[in-house]
Amino acid sequence: MAEASRILQTSLIPNFHPFHKTHISQLRPAVTSFRRSPSTNIHCSSVSTTDQNTKTTPTQNAIPWGCDIDSLENASALQKWLSRSGLPDQKMTIERVEVGERGLVALKNIRKGEKLLFVPPSLVISADSEWSCVEAGEVMKKNSVPDWPLLATYLISEASLLESSRWSNYISALPRQPYSLLYWTREELDRYLEASRIRERAIERVTNVIGTYKDLRLRIFSKHPDLFPEQVFNLETFRWSFGILFSRLVRLPSMDDKFALVPWADMLNHSCEVETFLDYDKSSQGVVFTTDRPYQPGEQVFISYGKKSNGELLLSYGFVPKEGTNPSDSVELSLSLSKSDKCYKQKLEALRKHGLQASQCYPVRITGWPLELMAYAYLAVSPPSMSSQFAEMAAAASNKSGIKKDLRYPEIEEEALQFILDGCEFSISKYNKFLQQSGSLDLDVTSPKQLNRRLFLKQLAVDLCTSERRILFRSQYILRRRLRDIRSGELRALKIFNALMAILSDMSHVKGCNVTNSIE
Ligand SMILES: C[S@@+](CC[C@H](N)C(=O)[O-])C[C@H]1O[C@@H](n2cnc3c(N)ncnc32)[C@H](O)[C@@H]1O
């Protein structure tokens, strides 16, 4: 899943908008993990988040293909089929693992810098793959459907053909219900992720999946009901196929950035320590990745799904790395212009010129915040007398390159830092509220199955919120310290100034006296 991850960090754009790039690499054990007990069998009943017309019914929820997320039976059938179909002998095998339930484990000693996998292009699913139902493929291509919706439809089409599809062994080993926020209900997102910006990202993603499905239905499926019957091509099957794409699709740089599902390679789990990624290797003519560390027999082999925050990993893959283990972790801090600002309109206009809004989100990391955020803060606090600088502040607050970002306005530095601190503290208070309440959130659940699911989702949310709050705590500490320094510096300067003034006034008093005296 090297590259699969690249795509996942982007949001799905309806109406066939193309997806952006992402990155994938690889890794090793020890780092990540959410404690998912294999015995905790969670069956999520998914419901559409926003769209009433396309709300799913319970009967639609059961996807008649795929397997339980930890099924080794189907995985070993996949392994046998791949070997028969041209996958060379492997130094890894699929096993049940601590991190990620199923994963690839070293069978032999593996050296650092060794190439692994060698999945031939004939075993890779991409937009160019042949459709078992040739007519359906032709219709999709005639309509120039972009890669993501095309692949989502392809997967459903092949899955519905069961054994008649050449991919049946692959599809049988895919999770029946991928872990992903796509499977959280709106109520669950609101309940557990209220404090985190990931909630909005998840809602947006679900909305986009629904939009994409409706678009396909309107433009294509409704015109060819024989090829795309609604019993098969419906919102629930699209939720599944997009869930699979979000958690497994990769981009292969050496294959013209082709998006692909790479059977076998997509059994590799993620760890945050590795930076190499899957790619097509021209010399061996297969999809490979190069290890960046040695592995011993029995050790799980990892890749990286890209430099993603914990929230992004939860969004696409349904897990949260252990607190403090993800160097790419960040939290979205939301800041807004004050409506009571005398220059609100002027500032908003300046922001809009650069594609920004009155409220903006910026990623804050444990190591600090971006220059863009500081520029936005300057703009938000700047007085009317600085209106001639609004344009440069707004430009620097945007993510456009080639613009000077490291602006400094010492005269409003303190206000700007206080503004960011207020934003952090407001956000922290939301996390505090959720984390304090989280113990009592599930008391009303009576069904044990539902309780399992709820506890599981809640634990993910608690892990995410704890890691996001930790970053904010750090920022709060840094901001308070800087403000204290500024203020104590100012105080010192003020004291010196006052002392000087006192001396001067004494002197003039003495002089005055002298003058008076002399006049006298
Ligand atoms: C590309 S698949 C990897 C293979 C997957 N474990 C399987 O058995 O099908 C990605 C999925 O694996 C799981 N996963 C990967 N890395 C993980 C990690 N570090 N911790 C927990 N789950 C992980 C998540 O369920 C994720 O959606």
PDBQT file of the ligand as one rigid body, heavy atoms in Angstrom, charges set to zero:
ROOT
HETATM    1  C1  LIG A 601      -3.323  -1.643   3.105  1.00  0.00    +0.000 C 
HETATM    2  S1  LIG A 601      -4.186  -2.434   4.316  1.00  0.00    +0.000 S 
HETATM    3  C2  LIG A 601      -2.980  -3.393   5.110  1.00  0.00    +0.000 C 
HETATM    4  C3  LIG A 601      -3.402  -4.840   5.254  1.00  0.00    +0.000 C 
HETATM    5  C4  LIG A 601      -4.513  -5.083   6.220  1.00  0.00    +0.000 C 
HETATM    6  N1  LIG A 601      -3.964  -5.243   7.558  1.00  0.00    +0.000 N 
HETATM    7  C5  LIG A 601      -5.288  -6.318   5.825  1.00  0.00    +0.000 C 
HETATM    8  O1  LIG A 601      -5.244  -7.298   6.543  1.00  0.00    +0.000 OA
HETATM    9  O2  LIG A 601      -5.986  -6.278   4.821  1.00  0.00    +0.000 OA
HETATM   10  C6  LIG A 601      -4.492  -1.055   5.377  1.00  0.00    +0.000 C 
HETATM   11  C7  LIG A 601      -5.275  -1.420   6.620  1.00  0.00    +0.000 C 
HETATM   12  O3  LIG A 601      -4.446  -2.144   7.529  1.00  0.00    +0.000 OA
HETATM   13  C8  LIG A 601      -4.662  -1.726   8.866  1.00  0.00    +0.000 C 
HETATM   14  N2  LIG A 601      -3.417  -1.111   9.363  1.00  0.00    +0.000 N 
HETATM   15  C9  LIG A 601      -2.333  -0.782   8.641  1.00  0.00    +0.000 A 
HETATM   16  N3  LIG A 601      -1.366  -0.288   9.426  1.00  0.00    +0.000 NA
HETATM   17  C10 LIG A 601      -1.855  -0.268  10.674  1.00  0.00    +0.000 A 
HETATM   18  C11 LIG A 601      -1.332   0.159  11.937  1.00  0.00    +0.000 A 
HETATM   19  N4  LIG A 601      -0.118   0.656  12.062  1.00  0.00    +0.000 N 
HETATM   20  N5  LIG A 601      -2.116   0.027  13.036  1.00  0.00    +0.000 NA
HETATM   21  C12 LIG A 601      -3.357  -0.486  12.931  1.00  0.00    +0.000 A 
HETATM   22  N6  LIG A 601      -3.913  -0.904  11.766  1.00  0.00    +0.000 NA
HETATM   23  C13 LIG A 601      -3.171  -0.798  10.647  1.00  0.00    +0.000 A 
HETATM   24  C14 LIG A 601      -5.799  -0.730   8.815  1.00  0.00    +0.000 C 
HETATM   25  O4  LIG A 601      -6.999  -1.431   9.009  1.00  0.00    +0.000 OA
HETATM   26  C15 LIG A 601      -5.731  -0.214   7.395  1.00  0.00    +0.000 C 
HETATM   27  O5  LIG A 601      -6.978   0.258   6.936  1.00  0.00    +0.000 OA
ENDROOT
TORSDOF 0
